[in-house]
Amino acid sequence: MQMRFVMPPPANPPSPLRKFVGVIVTVALAIITLMFSAVFFAVIAIIGLIAWAYIWWKTRTLRKQMREFAGQSQSVMREQTASNDEVFEGEVIRVLDPKEVK
């Protein structure tokens, strides 16, 4: 059995006008693609900004409460450290007498 490969006849090379139209179409498609990608990224940025503003607005009371609580806790900590001079650090060893253990 013998296989034969038949080559198609050589195609006509594209004319200069056809090459020019191909370049123009390619450039136009590239420009349109860049335009749509710029619009797409602008829309994504605007949606992200709106989402951030919404979350910021909804959490404003929570942030205010957190600031107030932090201020109160700092003042309480200052009062506790200033008025509690009897506390000191150290170790305690408790020795039990065997008679006292029940």
C-alpha positions in Angstrom: 0.0 0.0 0.0 1.4 3.3 -1.0 0.3 6.7 0.3 0.4 9.8 -1.8 0.2 13.3 -0.5 -1.3 15.7 -2.9 -0.3 19.3 -2.4 -2.9 21.9 -3.1 -2.0 24.4 -5.7 -0.1 27.5 -4.4 -2.5 30.3 -3.2 -2.3 33.7 -4.8 -0.4 36.0 -2.5 -2.6 38.8 -1.0 -2.6 42.0 -2.9 -1.2 45.2 -1.3 -4.8 46.6 -1.0 -5.8 43.4 1.0 -2.8 43.8 3.3 -3.6 47.4 3.9 -7.2 46.6 4.8 -6.0 43.9 7.1 -3.7 46.3 8.9 -6.5 48.9 9.2 -9.0 46.3 10.6 -6.4 45.0 13.1 -5.6 48.5 14.3 -9.3 49.3 14.6 -9.9 46.2 16.6 -7.0 47.0 19.0 -8.3 50.5 19.6 -11.9 49.2 20.2 -10.5 46.6 22.6 -8.5 49.3 24.6 -11.6 51.5 24.7 -13.8 48.8 26.1 -11.2 47.7 28.6 -10.8 51.3 29.9 -14.5 51.6 30.3 -14.7 48.2 32.0 -12.0 49.2 34.5 -13.6 52.6 35.1 -16.9 50.9 35.9 -15.2 48.4 38.2 -13.5 51.3 40.0 -16.7 53.2 40.4 -18.5 50.2 41.8 -15.7 49.6 44.2 -15.8 53.2 45.4 -19.6 53.0 45.9 -19.2 49.8 47.9 -16.5 51.3 50.1 -18.6 54.4 50.7 -21.6 52.3 51.6 -19.6 50.2 54.1 -18.0 53.4 55.5 -21.4 55.0 56.0 -23.0 52.0 57.6 -20.1 51.5 60.1 -19.8 55.1 61.2 -21.7 54.6 64.5 -19.7 51.4 65.2 -16.4 53.3 64.7 -17.6 56.1 67.0 -18.5 53.6 69.7 -15.1 52.0 69.3 -13.3 55.4 69.7 -15.3 56.2 72.8 -14.7 52.8 74.3 -10.9 53.1 73.6 -10.9 56.5 75.3 -12.7 55.2 78.3 -10.5 52.2 78.7 -7.4 54.3 78.5 -8.7 56.6 81.2 -9.7 53.6 83.4 -6.2 52.1 82.9 -4.6 55.4 83.9 -6.8 55.6 87.0 -6.1 52.0 88.0 -2.3 52.3 87.7 -2.2 55.7 89.4 -4.4 54.7 92.4 -3.2 51.1 92.9 0.2 51.4 94.5 -0.1 48.3 96.7 0.3 45.8 93.9 3.8 44.5 93.4 5.2 41.6 91.4 6.8 38.5 92.9 6.4 34.9 93.6 4.6 33.2 96.4 5.4 29.8 97.7 2.8 28.2 99.9 3.9 25.5 102.2 1.2 23.4 103.7 1.6 21.8 107.1 0.6 18.1 106.9 -1.6 18.5 109.9 -3.7 21.1 108.2 -4.3 19.0 105.1 -7.5 17.0 105.4 
